[in-house]
Amino acid sequence: MRPEHLSLQLIAWIYLVNGTPIAQKGGLGVLDISDTNDLSVRQRFEEVIRLDCASQRRKALKRKTDGDARIYIPTCSPKNSLLYDKVQCYEVSAYCWCVDELSGEPKIGSSTSRGKPKCEETAVTTIAPKRVRRNNRCKEKKRTRFLRRLVSTIKSEMIMNGVNATKVSRDSAIRWKFNQLNINHNNVLERREWKPFKSVLLEWKNVRQCSRNLFKTCDMDRDRKLTFEEWRKCIVQEINRVPAKRPDQLNPFLYILRPE
């Protein structure tokens, strides 16, 4: 899409604050808002556009100039500054990893501290899906590991989007993700709001059963909606049953900086 068309036609893969997909129809499509007179709708989509790589890079560079020497600065594609370069590197930790060109979202298991990963090969490599065995249920320790990974991933999203690491905790991450998914701001997550996030979780290896049933198992009253208290209780109670054995299990970048 040409930059001059962005004022009338916006990318239909919509993101809120940190690159987590909210709506997707057939991949990269176009949503025409040229006929709407609703200023709130226009403002919301204008905020979406400002999540492109060029805008995020400008904000990060300004924060670095203002004294935040440890901030992560994204690298944009040389062909289109709105897109992210497939390989991103963090100077402070000397790690590099692959990302989605549109959202900048890290691809789990792609990071390396020994030079840059081969993101092109990672993108085209296809592996035949394994059949899910009946005993591959999301129970006990497996569910706890899945939820701990979920919280760590949300924490890393917050940090990579400029939230001060000292202010990132388990509870703040749970609240942050809930507010991000709650598009209509009615304080409950509906299935249509959950579906795009579920599609992201289903891409995680070896935890498909946990990803598939997370909404259902957290929906305590079976009303097909998640309140914040249901969302929080579902995660916190389970994690508290099996405390982390090592400090590195609480590292928010654990699943980005270490391959699966």
Secondary structure, DSSP 8 states (H G I E B T S, - for coil): --GGGTTTEEESSEE-SSS-EEE-SSSS-EEE-TT---HHHHHHHHHHHTTSHHHHHHHHHHHHHTT-TT-----B-SS-TTSB-SEEEETTTTEEEEB-TTT--B-TT--BSSS---HHHHHH---------TT----HHHHHHHHHHHHHHHHHHHHHTT--GGG--HHHHHHHHHHHH-TT-SSEEEHHHHHHHHHHHTTSTT-HHHHHHHHHHH-TT-SSEEEHHHHHHHHHHHHHHS--SSGGGG-TTHHHHS--
